Amino acid sequence: MRVLVVEDDAGIAQGLRLALGQQGWAVDCASDLERGWAALRVEPFDAMLLDLGLPDGDGVTLLQRLRQSPARGCPHPEMPVLIMTARDEVASRIVGLDMGADDYLTKPFDAHELAARLRAVCRRAVGRSHPLLRRGTLELDPAARQVRQHGRPVELSAREFGLLLTLMQASPRVLSRQQIETSLYNWDQALESNAIEVHVHHLRRKLGDGLIQTMRGVGYFVPQESAP
């Protein structure tokens, strides 16, 4: 899962990058409205954390641009947005929510609560209410970052877990290698050319060959579970 943090305080931005990174998020940061808008126009993100007090204007302006897309040039106007700000007036919260924000946190806040709220808005964005993802005997818990098969825990690396989560959330859509890479890695992370193939191989070895399928020349997918 990939999130864009639009925050002008470098210390806060770096703290969010580290805290969310430890919980499996790929985090990119923009320090003002224009950098945030440029990122939104060219990169697919799963969610955005938006500060309101930015050096070149109010964060609500960026929220308006996003919600008015694709006419404004952004390909994913319905992306979840969580506002984070030091403004604690009720009026400020009402304006942000009425302009299209999905949630609101007042600084300072707990990083674990932030991550939980991010997971919640991302679930709602795809119409999913249950926190767990299941396919047959496999159960994935995004909050605890745990996988169980036949009720027994399966040890996965951080990248393996991230890849499995990405494919299960997208199921039954087929994701190309580039789409998977974009979801798992931020701007600053180097990537070996066969990294996704290696992770898929490891997941199949640990979970069996039937879960992750290949559409030759296109990408990978987790099939829709058949109705009983």
C-alpha positions in Angstrom: 0.0 0.0 0.0 1.3 3.4 -1.0 0.6 6.7 0.6 1.4 10.3 -0.2 2.2 12.6 2.7 1.8 16.3 2.0 3.5 18.0 4.9 5.9 21.0 5.1 7.5 20.1 8.4 10.4 17.9 7.5 10.6 16.3 10.9 6.9 15.3 10.9 7.2 14.0 7.4 10.2 11.9 8.2 8.6 10.6 11.3 5.5 9.5 9.4 7.7 7.9 6.7 9.5 5.8 9.4 6.4 5.0 11.4 4.2 4.0 8.5 7.1 2.2 6.8 7.5 0.0 9.8 3.8 -1.0 9.3 4.3 -1.9 5.7 3.3 1.3 3.9 5.4 2.7 1.0 5.5 6.4 1.8 6.4 9.4 -0.4 6.5 13.0 0.8 5.7 16.3 -0.8 6.4 19.6 1.1 3.8 21.9 -0.6 0.7 22.1 -2.7 2.4 22.1 -6.1 4.7 19.2 -5.3 1.8 17.3 -4.0 -0.3 18.0 -7.1 2.6 17.0 -9.4 2.9 13.7 -7.6 -0.8 13.0 -7.7 -0.9 13.6 -11.5 1.8 11.0 -12.3 1.7 8.4 -9.5 -1.0 6.1 -8.3 -1.4 6.2 -4.5 -3.8 4.3 -2.2 -4.3 7.3 0.1 -3.1 10.8 0.9 -2.3 12.3 4.3 -2.8 16.1 3.9 -1.7 18.9 6.1 -3.7 22.1 5.8 -1.1 24.7 6.7 1.3 24.6 3.7 3.8 27.2 2.6 2.0 27.9 -0.8 -1.6 27.8 0.4 -4.3 25.8 2.2 -4.3 22.0 1.9 -8.0 22.2 1.1 -7.0 23.7 -2.3 -5.2 20.4 -3.1 -8.2 18.4 -1.9 -10.5 20.4 -4.2 -8.2 19.8 -7.2 -8.2 16.1 -6.5 -12.0 15.8 -6.1 -12.5 17.8 -9.4 -10.4 15.4 -11.3 -10.0 13.9 -13.9 -10.9 17.2 -15.4 -8.0 18.7 -13.5 -5.6 16.0 -14.8 -5.5 13.5 -11.9 -6.5 9.9 -12.7 -7.8 8.9 -9.3 -10.1 11.5 -7.9 -11.8 9.1 -5.4 -8.6 8.3 -3.5 -9.0 8.4 0.3 -7.8 11.6 2.0 -7.1 11.9 5.7 -6.5 15.5 6.9 -3.9 16.1 9.6 -3.6 19.5 11.1 -2.9 21.5 14.2 -6.2 23.4 13.6 -8.6 22.0 16.2 -11.6 24.2 15.6 -14.8 22.4 14.7 -15.3 24.8 11.7 -12.0 23.7 10.2 -12.9 20.0 10.5 -16.3 20.6 8.9 -14.8 22.5 6.0 -12.3 19.7 5.3 -14.9 17.0 5.5 -17.4 18.8 3.4 -14.8 19.4 0.7 -14.2 15.7 0.4 -11.9 14.5 3.1 -12.6 11.0 4.4 -11.2 11.5 7.9 -9.5 14.1 10.2 -6.8 13.9 12.8 -5.6 16.8 15.0 -1.9 17.0 15.7 -0.3 15.6 17.7 -1.7 12.1 17.1 -0.6 8.5 17.7 1.0 6.8 14.8 -0.8 3.6 15.4 -4.2 5.4 15.4 -3.2 7.1 12.1 -2.3 3.7 10.5 -5.6 2.2 11.7 -7.6 5.2 10.3 -5.7 4.8 7.0 -6.6 1.1 6.8 -10.2 2.0 7.5 -10.6 4.6 4.8 -8.9 2.3 2.3 -11.3 -0.5 3.2 -14.3 1.8 2.7 -12.9 3.1 -0.6 -13.1 -0.4 -2.1 -16.5 -1.2 -0.4 -15.0 -3.7 2.1 -16.1 -3.6 5.7 -14.4 -6.6 7.2 -10.8 -6.1 8.3 -9.6 -9.5 7.4 -9.0 -10.8 3.8 -9.8 -14.5 3.2 -9.3 -16.9 0.3 -10.2 -20.5 1.1 -8.1 -21.6 4.1 -5.9 -18.5 3.9 -6.6 -15.6 6.2 -4.6 -12.3 6.1 -4.8 -9.7 8.8 -3.5 -6.3 7.6 -3.5 -4.7 11.0 -1.5 -7.4 12.8 0.4 -8.1 9.6 -0.2 -11.8 10.0 -1.1 -14.7 7.6 -2.7 -17.9 8.6 -3.3 -21.0 6.5 -5.5 -23.8 7.9 -5.4 -21.8 11.2 -1.6 -22.0 11.4 0.7 -18.9 11.1 2.8 -18.5 8.0 6.0 -16.6 8.3 6.4 -14.0 5.5 9.0 -11.3 4.9 7.8 -7.7 4.8 7.9 -7.7 1.0 6.1 -11.0 0.6 3.4 -9.8 2.9 3.0 -6.6 1.0 2.8 -8.4 -2.3 0.2 -10.8 -1.0 -1.8 -8.0 0.5 -1.7 -6.0 -2.8 -2.9 -9.0 -4.8 -5.6 -10.0 -2.4 -7.0 -6.5 -2.2 -7.0 -6.2 -6.0 -8.6 -9.6 -6.6 -9.7 -10.7 -9.1 -8.0 -8.0 -11.2 -4.7 -8.8 -12.9 -1.9 -6.5 -11.8 1.2 -5.9 -14.0 4.6 -6.0 -12.5 4.8 -2.3 -12.8 1.5 -1.8 -10.9 2.8 -4.1 -8.1 6.1 -2.3 -7.9 4.4 1.1 -7.8 2.2 -0.1 -4.9 5.1 -1.6 -2.9 8.0 0.8 -3.4 8.4 4.5 -2.9 10.5 6.9 -5.0 13.7 6.4 -3.0 13.8 2.6 -3.0 16.0 0.7 -5.5 14.5 -2.3 -7.1 16.1 -5.3 -8.7 14.6 -6.2 -12.1 13.3 -9.7 -11.0 12.3 -8.8 -7.5 8.6 -9.3 -8.0 9.1 -12.7 -9.6 11.3 -13.8 -6.7 8.7 -12.8 -4.2 5.9 -14.6 -6.1 8.1 -17.7 -6.2 8.6 -17.5 -2.4 4.9 -17.0 -1.8 4.0 -20.0 -3.9 6.5 -22.2 -2.1 5.0 -21.2 1.3 1.3 -21.0 0.4 1.0 -23.4 -2.5 0.8 -22.9 -6.3 -2.9 -22.4 -6.5 -3.3 -19.0 -4.8 -1.3 -16.6 -7.0 -2.0 -17.1 -10.7 0.0 -15.8 -13.7 -1.6 -14.3 -16.8 1.2 -14.7 -19.3 2.5 -11.4 -20.7 0.2 -9.4 -18.4 0.8 -10.0 -14.7 -0.4 -11.8 -11.5 -3.7 -12.2 -9.8 -5.5 -14.0 -7.0 -8.7 -15.5 -8.5 -12.1 -14.8 -7.2 -13.2 -17.4 -4.7 -15.8 -19.7 -6.2 -19.3 -19.7 -4.8 -20.1 -22.8 -2.8 
